[in-house]
Amino acid sequence: MLQEPAVLARYEEFGSVTCCAHGCVHVQLGHTVMVLTEEQYLRFVAMLADSAASFEFLRDDSRRGDYGNG
């Protein structure tokens, strides 16, 4: 007996994150779908959070004109 997937997030015209009855997390972006275990999903989210923080740091540096040239 499968239940409906639980929608964790949905951004219209971008993608969604759902959790199925088997406990897998389905990350859909456009035509790409990743199916992850709960552990893999949480690690993926941590990796994205780290990369977003690094991206913001790099973006702030480029706005100041500081490109690592001492």
Backbone torsions as a table, in degrees:
resi	resn	phi	psi	omega
1	MET	NA	102.8	179.1
2	LEU	-89.0	138.1	176.1
3	GLN	-94.3	166.6	173.7
4	GLU	-63.2	145.6	176.4
5	PRO	-63.6	142.1	174.9
6	ALA	-83.2	124.6	179.4
7	VAL	-83.8	116.8	179.2
8	LEU	-88.4	-34.1	178.1
9	ALA	-163.2	146.5	175.9
10	ARG	-147.5	124.4	175.5
11	TYR	-115.0	111.7	-178.3
12	GLU	-52.5	138.2	179.1
13	GLU	59.3	23.3	175.9
14	PHE	-135.6	-60.4	-178.6
15	GLY	174.5	-175.1	-179.4
16	SER	-152.9	163.2	174.2
17	VAL	-130.6	123.8	179.0
18	THR	-130.9	159.4	176.1
19	CYS	-120.9	125.5	-177.4
20	CYS	-89.5	173.7	-178.9
21	ALA	-62.4	-21.4	179.0
22	HIS	-84.3	-3.5	179.6
23	GLY	89.3	3.7	177.8
24	CYS	-83.2	147.6	177.2
25	VAL	-103.9	127.9	-178.5
26	HIS	-108.1	115.2	178.3
27	VAL	-104.5	117.1	-177.1
28	GLN	-117.5	123.5	174.8
29	LEU	-127.7	111.5	-176.6
30	GLY	59.5	-125.9	-179.4
31	HIS	-92.8	2.5	-178.4
32	THR	-99.1	132.6	178.3
33	VAL	-128.4	130.7	172.6
34	MET	-111.5	132.6	176.1
35	VAL	-111.7	118.3	-172.7
36	LEU	-125.3	149.8	170.0
37	THR	-71.2	167.8	178.8
38	GLU	-58.1	-44.0	179.0
39	GLU	-63.2	-44.4	179.3
40	GLN	-62.8	-41.7	-179.8
41	TYR	-62.4	-47.3	-179.2
42	LEU	-63.7	-36.6	177.0
43	ARG	-69.4	-38.4	177.1
44	PHE	-61.5	-45.0	178.9
45	VAL	-62.0	-41.9	177.9
46	ALA	-62.1	-41.6	179.1
47	MET	-63.7	-42.1	178.1
48	LEU	-65.0	-40.1	178.5
49	ALA	-62.8	-43.3	177.2
50	ASP	-62.6	-43.3	-178.7
51	SER	-68.1	-35.4	177.8
52	ALA	-64.5	-40.5	178.1
53	ALA	-64.4	-42.5	177.8
54	SER	-64.5	-41.1	179.5
55	PHE	-61.4	-45.7	178.8
56	GLU	-61.3	-40.2	178.3
57	PHE	-62.0	-47.0	179.3
58	LEU	-64.8	-40.4	179.6
59	ARG	-64.3	-41.5	177.8
60	ASP	-63.5	-41.1	177.7
61	ASP	-61.7	-42.8	-177.8
62	SER	-68.9	-31.5	177.2
63	ARG	-68.7	-31.0	178.5
64	ARG	-83.5	-9.3	-178.1
65	GLY	84.7	9.6	179.5
66	ASP	-94.2	103.1	-178.1
67	TYR	-106.1	29.6	179.1
68	GLY	78.2	21.7	-178.6
69	ASN	-98.3	38.5	175.7
70	GLY	48.6	NA	NA
